[in-house]
Amino acid sequence: MAGSKNRNSGIYVLIFHLSNDVTMTIGKRGELDFQSGWYGYVESGKSGVEARVRRHLRTHDRPHWHLDYLMHLGKPTTAIIGHTEESLECPLARHLETIFPVVPRFGSSDCRCSRHLFHSPEQSSLEKAALQGMTALGCTPVPIQVDWIWDTEAK
């Protein structure tokens, strides 16, 4: 079962909106094109899933993860969190890949997946698929409304 004794570890899908098409350099990946629309980013927070989500919602002087390069151009709306000690981010990414177009090798440099970022014209379809995927994996998904944290001291 995907339940967790450590309520801090887990997986998440961070959903955000890009209002315009954008081309940008993403670290060593180089230049990538992103269409306007809704994006769902799948990742884990093994030592603190809520803290990891909050970190993505802050501004950063130097990007660390692929998402840090792109996130500041978008509008975050929802984080769907599933608490688990199991490594379920890749199975969740595989589930979403069957439904949505992917941005290849985005956010997946620490695993064998080819994708962790998904595009959709609709927010509701991303949320629904993330909820269904986590439930199918044995997690109880918790959707949380999110917005930017403009805390410059917490970089």
PyRosetta script that sets phi, psi and omega in degrees:
from pyrosetta import init, pose_from_sequence

init()
pose = pose_from_sequence("MAGSKNRNSGIYVLIFHLSNDVTMTIGKRGELDFQSGWYGYVESGKSGVEARVRRHLRTHDRPHWHLDYLMHLGKPTTAIIGHTEESLECPLARHLETIFPVVPRFGSSDCRCSRHLFHSPEQSSLEKAALQGMTALGCTPVPIQVDWIWDTEAK")
pose.set_psi(1, 147.3)
pose.set_omega(1, -176.0)
pose.set_phi(2, -86.5)
pose.set_psi(2, 5.7)
pose.set_omega(2, 177.4)
pose.set_phi(3, -62.8)
pose.set_psi(3, 164.2)
pose.set_omega(3, -173.2)
pose.set_phi(4, -133.2)
pose.set_psi(4, 137.3)
pose.set_omega(4, 170.6)
pose.set_phi(5, -77.0)
pose.set_psi(5, -36.2)
pose.set_omega(5, 176.8)
pose.set_phi(6, -89.0)
pose.set_psi(6, 101.0)
pose.set_omega(6, -175.5)
pose.set_phi(7, -69.2)
pose.set_psi(7, -0.9)
pose.set_omega(7, 179.3)
pose.set_phi(8, -91.1)
pose.set_psi(8, -26.3)
pose.set_omega(8, -177.0)
pose.set_phi(9, -85.1)
pose.set_psi(9, 154.5)
pose.set_omega(9, 178.0)
pose.set_phi(10, 168.3)
pose.set_psi(10, -171.7)
pose.set_omega(10, 177.1)
pose.set_phi(11, -118.7)
pose.set_psi(11, 160.4)
pose.set_omega(11, 178.1)
pose.set_phi(12, -151.6)
pose.set_psi(12, 157.7)
pose.set_omega(12, 169.2)
pose.set_phi(13, -122.0)
pose.set_psi(13, 116.7)
pose.set_omega(13, 177.6)
pose.set_phi(14, -97.5)
pose.set_psi(14, 120.2)
pose.set_omega(14, -176.0)
pose.set_phi(15, -105.6)
pose.set_psi(15, 130.4)
pose.set_omega(15, -179.9)
pose.set_phi(16, -145.5)
pose.set_psi(16, 164.4)
pose.set_omega(16, -175.7)
pose.set_phi(17, -118.7)
pose.set_psi(17, 134.2)
pose.set_omega(17, 169.6)
pose.set_phi(18, -105.5)
pose.set_psi(18, 121.7)
pose.set_omega(18, -176.6)
pose.set_phi(19, -82.9)
pose.set_psi(19, -16.4)
pose.set_omega(19, -179.8)
pose.set_phi(20, -134.1)
pose.set_psi(20, 155.0)
pose.set_omega(20, 169.4)
pose.set_phi(21, -63.8)
pose.set_psi(21, 145.5)
pose.set_omega(21, -179.5)
pose.set_phi(22, -146.6)
pose.set_psi(22, 144.1)
pose.set_omega(22, 171.6)
pose.set_phi(23, -117.6)
pose.set_psi(23, 129.3)
pose.set_omega(23, -179.3)
pose.set_phi(24, -151.8)
pose.set_psi(24, 160.6)
pose.set_omega(24, 177.2)
pose.set_phi(25, -87.7)
pose.set_psi(25, 127.3)
pose.set_omega(25, -179.5)
pose.set_phi(26, -113.7)
pose.set_psi(26, 91.9)
pose.set_omega(26, 177.2)
pose.set_phi(27, 48.8)
pose.set_psi(27, -135.0)
pose.set_omega(27, 179.9)
pose.set_phi(28, -75.1)
pose.set_psi(28, -10.8)
pose.set_omega(28, 179.3)
pose.set_phi(29, -67.4)
pose.set_psi(29, -27.7)
pose.set_omega(29, -178.3)
pose.set_phi(30, 89.9)
pose.set_psi(30, -158.2)
pose.set_omega(30, -174.1)
pose.set_phi(31, -80.7)
pose.set_psi(31, 131.4)
pose.set_omega(31, 178.5)
pose.set_phi(32, -131.4)
pose.set_psi(32, 148.0)
pose.set_omega(32, 175.7)
pose.set_phi(33, -100.6)
pose.set_psi(33, 135.6)
pose.set_omega(33, 177.4)
pose.set_phi(34, -125.1)
pose.set_psi(34, 126.0)
pose.set_omega(34, 177.0)
pose.set_phi(35, -78.2)
pose.set_psi(35, 152.3)
pose.set_omega(35, 172.7)
pose.set_phi(36, -62.5)
pose.set_psi(36, 155.2)
pose.set_omega(36, 179.7)
pose.set_phi(37, 136.0)
pose.set_psi(37, -161.7)
pose.set_omega(37, -176.2)
pose.set_phi(38, -101.1)
pose.set_psi(38, 142.3)
pose.set_omega(38, 179.6)
pose.set_phi(39, -128.4)
pose.set_psi(39, 143.9)
pose.set_omega(39, 173.1)
pose.set_phi(40, -121.6)
pose.set_psi(40, 124.0)
pose.set_omega(40, -178.6)
pose.set_phi(41, -109.7)
pose.set_psi(41, 123.0)
pose.set_omega(41, -177.4)
pose.set_phi(42, -102.3)
pose.set_psi(42, 132.7)
pose.set_omega(42, 178.9)
pose.set_phi(43, -159.7)
pose.set_psi(43, 176.8)
pose.set_omega(43, 176.4)
pose.set_phi(44, -122.6)
pose.set_psi(44, 160.0)
pose.set_omega(44, 172.9)
pose.set_phi(45, -133.1)
pose.set_psi(45, 86.2)
pose.set_omega(45, -172.2)
pose.set_phi(46, -68.7)
pose.set_psi(46, -26.6)
pose.set_omega(46, 178.7)
pose.set_phi(47, -114.5)
pose.set_psi(47, 14.5)
pose.set_omega(47, 176.7)
pose.set_phi(48, 158.0)
pose.set_psi(48, 89.6)
pose.set_omega(48, -175.0)
pose.set_phi(49, -68.0)
pose.set_psi(49, -40.6)
pose.set_omega(49, 179.0)
pose.set_phi(50, -65.6)
pose.set_psi(50, -39.6)
pose.set_omega(50, 178.1)
pose.set_phi(51, -64.0)
pose.set_psi(51, -38.3)
pose.set_omega(51, 179.0)
pose.set_phi(52, -64.4)
pose.set_psi(52, -43.6)
pose.set_omega(52, 178.5)
pose.set_phi(53, -62.6)
pose.set_psi(53, -45.8)
pose.set_omega(53, 178.8)
pose.set_phi(54, -59.6)
pose.set_psi(54, -36.1)
pose.set_omega(54, 179.3)
pose.set_phi(55, -62.5)
pose.set_psi(55, -40.2)
pose.set_omega(55, 178.4)
pose.set_phi(56, -66.0)
pose.set_psi(56, -20.9)
pose.set_omega(56, -176.9)
pose.set_phi(57, -92.4)
pose.set_psi(57, 6.7)
pose.set_omega(57, 177.0)
pose.set_phi(58, -106.1)
pose.set_psi(58, 159.9)
pose.set_omega(58, 172.7)
pose.set_phi(59, -80.1)
pose.set_psi(59, 152.9)
pose.set_omega(59, -178.1)
pose.set_phi(60, -139.3)
pose.set_psi(60, 136.7)
pose.set_omega(60, 176.6)
pose.set_phi(61, -68.5)
pose.set_psi(61, -40.4)
pose.set_omega(61, -178.7)
pose.set_phi(62, -127.1)
pose.set_psi(62, 119.2)
pose.set_omega(62, 179.2)
pose.set_phi(63, -62.9)
pose.set_psi(63, 141.6)
pose.set_omega(63, 177.2)
pose.set_phi(64, -109.8)
pose.set_psi(64, -51.9)
pose.set_omega(64, 178.9)
pose.set_phi(65, -98.7)
pose.set_psi(65, 159.0)
pose.set_omega(65, 177.2)
pose.set_phi(66, -51.5)
pose.set_psi(66, -41.7)
pose.set_omega(66, -177.5)
pose.set_phi(67, -60.7)
pose.set_psi(67, -29.8)
pose.set_omega(67, -179.6)
pose.set_phi(68, -60.3)
pose.set_psi(68, -30.2)
pose.set_omega(68, 179.8)
pose.set_phi(69, -71.3)
pose.set_psi(69, -35.3)
pose.set_omega(69, -172.7)
pose.set_phi(70, -96.7)
pose.set_psi(70, -33.5)
pose.set_omega(70, -169.1)
pose.set_phi(71, -57.6)
pose.set_psi(71, -39.3)
pose.set_omega(71, -175.9)
pose.set_phi(72, -66.7)
pose.set_psi(72, -12.5)
pose.set_omega(72, 177.7)
pose.set_phi(73, -90.5)
pose.set_psi(73, -10.0)
pose.set_omega(73, -175.6)
pose.set_phi(74, -109.9)
pose.set_psi(74, -179.8)
pose.set_omega(74, 177.8)
pose.set_phi(75, -119.8)
pose.set_psi(75, 105.6)
pose.set_omega(75, 178.8)
pose.set_phi(76, -70.4)
pose.set_psi(76, 142.7)
pose.set_omega(76, -179.0)
pose.set_phi(77, -127.7)
pose.set_psi(77, -40.5)
pose.set_omega(77, -172.0)
pose.set_phi(78, -143.6)
pose.set_psi(78, 139.7)
pose.set_omega(78, 168.1)
pose.set_phi(79, -119.0)
pose.set_psi(79, 125.5)
pose.set_omega(79, 176.0)
pose.set_phi(80, -107.2)
pose.set_psi(80, 116.3)
pose.set_omega(80, -172.9)
pose.set_phi(81, -111.1)
pose.set_psi(81, 137.4)
pose.set_omega(81, 173.0)
pose.set_phi(82, -126.9)
pose.set_psi(82, 118.6)
pose.set_omega(82, -179.3)
pose.set_phi(83, -79.6)
pose.set_psi(83, 127.9)
pose.set_omega(83, 179.2)
pose.set_phi(84, -164.9)
pose.set_psi(84, 152.0)
pose.set_omega(84, 171.8)
pose.set_phi(85, -95.8)
pose.set_psi(85, -9.0)
pose.set_omega(85, -179.7)
pose.set_phi(86, -80.3)
pose.set_psi(86, 153.7)
pose.set_omega(86, 176.9)
pose.set_phi(87, -84.2)
pose.set_psi(87, 89.9)
pose.set_omega(87, -174.6)
pose.set_phi(88, -112.0)
pose.set_psi(88, 4.6)
pose.set_omega(88, -178.5)
pose.set_phi(89, -64.9)
pose.set_psi(89, -40.6)
pose.set_omega(89, -179.9)
pose.set_phi(90, -69.5)
pose.set_psi(90, -43.4)
pose.set_omega(90, 173.6)
pose.set_phi(91, -59.6)
pose.set_psi(91, -37.4)
pose.set_omega(91, 176.6)
pose.set_phi(92, -66.5)
pose.set_psi(92, -40.7)
pose.set_omega(92, 177.1)
pose.set_phi(93, -62.1)
pose.set_psi(93, -40.4)
pose.set_omega(93, 178.3)
pose.set_phi(94, -63.2)
pose.set_psi(94, -37.9)
pose.set_omega(94, 177.1)
pose.set_phi(95, -62.3)
pose.set_psi(95, -48.4)
pose.set_omega(95, -178.2)
pose.set_phi(96, -66.9)
pose.set_psi(96, -31.2)
pose.set_omega(96, -180.0)
pose.set_phi(97, -63.4)
pose.set_psi(97, -26.6)
pose.set_omega(97, 179.2)
pose.set_phi(98, -74.4)
pose.set_psi(98, -11.1)
pose.set_omega(98, -174.5)
pose.set_phi(99, -114.7)
pose.set_psi(99, -35.7)
pose.set_omega(99, -170.1)
pose.set_phi(100, -123.5)
pose.set_psi(100, 153.7)
pose.set_omega(100, 170.4)
pose.set_phi(101, -63.8)
pose.set_psi(101, 148.5)
pose.set_omega(101, -177.3)
pose.set_phi(102, -113.4)
pose.set_psi(102, 158.5)
pose.set_omega(102, 167.3)
pose.set_phi(103, -101.8)
pose.set_psi(103, 105.9)
pose.set_omega(103, -172.6)
pose.set_phi(104, -58.1)
pose.set_psi(104, 138.1)
pose.set_omega(104, 174.9)
pose.set_phi(105, 58.3)
pose.set_psi(105, 18.2)
pose.set_omega(105, 178.2)
pose.set_phi(106, -88.3)
pose.set_psi(106, 120.9)
pose.set_omega(106, 176.1)
pose.set_phi(107, 75.1)
pose.set_psi(107, 13.0)
pose.set_omega(107, -176.3)
pose.set_phi(108, -125.6)
pose.set_psi(108, 29.6)
pose.set_omega(108, -178.3)
pose.set_phi(109, -73.2)
pose.set_psi(109, -14.4)
pose.set_omega(109, -179.3)
pose.set_phi(110, -101.3)
pose.set_psi(110, 13.4)
pose.set_omega(110, 178.7)
pose.set_phi(111, -147.9)
pose.set_psi(111, -177.8)
pose.set_omega(111, -178.7)
pose.set_phi(112, -90.5)
pose.set_psi(112, -1.2)
pose.set_omega(112, 178.2)
pose.set_phi(113, -66.3)
pose.set_psi(113, 157.7)
pose.set_omega(113, 175.5)
pose.set_phi(114, -103.4)
pose.set_psi(114, 4.1)
pose.set_omega(114, -172.9)
pose.set_phi(115, -162.8)
pose.set_psi(115, 143.2)
pose.set_omega(115, 171.8)
pose.set_phi(116, -143.7)
pose.set_psi(116, 2.8)
pose.set_omega(116, -179.8)
pose.set_phi(117, -123.9)
pose.set_psi(117, 129.4)
pose.set_omega(117, -173.9)
pose.set_phi(118, -126.7)
pose.set_psi(118, 145.1)
pose.set_omega(118, -176.5)
pose.set_phi(119, -113.8)
pose.set_psi(119, 142.7)
pose.set_omega(119, 176.4)
pose.set_phi(120, -150.2)
pose.set_psi(120, 147.8)
pose.set_omega(120, 173.8)
pose.set_phi(121, -74.9)
pose.set_psi(121, -13.2)
pose.set_omega(121, -175.3)
pose.set_phi(122, -126.8)
pose.set_psi(122, 135.2)
pose.set_omega(122, 175.6)
pose.set_phi(123, -66.5)
pose.set_psi(123, -44.1)
pose.set_omega(123, -174.1)
pose.set_phi(124, -62.0)
pose.set_psi(124, -35.1)
pose.set_omega(124, -179.8)
pose.set_phi(125, -69.5)
pose.set_psi(125, -36.2)
pose.set_omega(125, 175.6)
pose.set_phi(126, -64.6)
pose.set_psi(126, -46.1)
pose.set_omega(126, -179.8)
pose.set_phi(127, -61.1)
pose.set_psi(127, -47.0)
pose.set_omega(127, -178.6)
pose.set_phi(128, -60.9)
pose.set_psi(128, -45.6)
pose.set_omega(128, -179.5)
pose.set_phi(129, -65.5)
pose.set_psi(129, -39.3)
pose.set_omega(129, 178.1)
pose.set_phi(130, -65.0)
pose.set_psi(130, -43.7)
pose.set_omega(130, 177.9)
pose.set_phi(131, -61.4)
pose.set_psi(131, -45.4)
pose.set_omega(131, 179.6)
pose.set_phi(132, -64.9)
pose.set_psi(132, -42.3)
pose.set_omega(132, -179.4)
pose.set_phi(133, -63.5)
pose.set_psi(133, -45.1)
pose.set_omega(133, 179.0)
pose.set_phi(134, -64.4)
pose.set_psi(134, -42.3)
pose.set_omega(134, 178.9)
pose.set_phi(135, -60.9)
pose.set_psi(135, -43.8)
pose.set_omega(135, 178.9)
pose.set_phi(136, -62.7)
pose.set_psi(136, -28.1)
pose.set_omega(136, 179.3)
pose.set_phi(137, -86.7)
pose.set_psi(137, -1.1)
pose.set_omega(137, 177.0)
pose.set_phi(138, 94.2)
pose.set_psi(138, 7.7)
pose.set_omega(138, 176.9)
pose.set_phi(139, -93.5)
pose.set_psi(139, 152.0)
pose.set_omega(139, 170.2)
pose.set_phi(140, -97.0)
pose.set_psi(140, 106.2)
pose.set_omega(140, -176.5)
pose.set_phi(141, -73.2)
pose.set_psi(141, 141.2)
pose.set_omega(141, 177.8)
pose.set_phi(142, -123.7)
pose.set_psi(142, 107.1)
pose.set_omega(142, 177.2)
pose.set_phi(143, -81.3)
pose.set_psi(143, 133.9)
pose.set_omega(143, -179.4)
pose.set_phi(144, -128.3)
pose.set_psi(144, 129.4)
pose.set_omega(144, 174.5)
pose.set_phi(145, -73.0)
pose.set_psi(145, 133.4)
pose.set_omega(145, -177.1)
pose.set_phi(146, -130.2)
pose.set_psi(146, 163.4)
pose.set_omega(146, 175.0)
pose.set_phi(147, -154.0)
pose.set_psi(147, 176.0)
pose.set_omega(147, -180.0)
pose.set_phi(148, -63.0)
pose.set_psi(148, 144.1)
pose.set_omega(148, 172.2)
pose.set_phi(149, -108.6)
pose.set_psi(149, 106.5)
pose.set_omega(149, -177.1)
pose.set_phi(150, -91.9)
pose.set_psi(150, 60.8)
pose.set_omega(150, -179.5)
pose.set_phi(151, -106.2)
pose.set_psi(151, 94.9)
pose.set_omega(151, -177.1)
pose.set_phi(152, -70.7)
pose.set_psi(152, -16.8)
pose.set_omega(152, 177.7)
pose.set_phi(153, -77.2)
pose.set_psi(153, -18.8)
pose.set_omega(153, -173.0)
pose.set_phi(154, -96.6)
pose.set_psi(154, 20.5)
pose.set_omega(154, -177.4)
pose.set_phi(155, -63.3)
pose.dump_pdb("model.pdb")
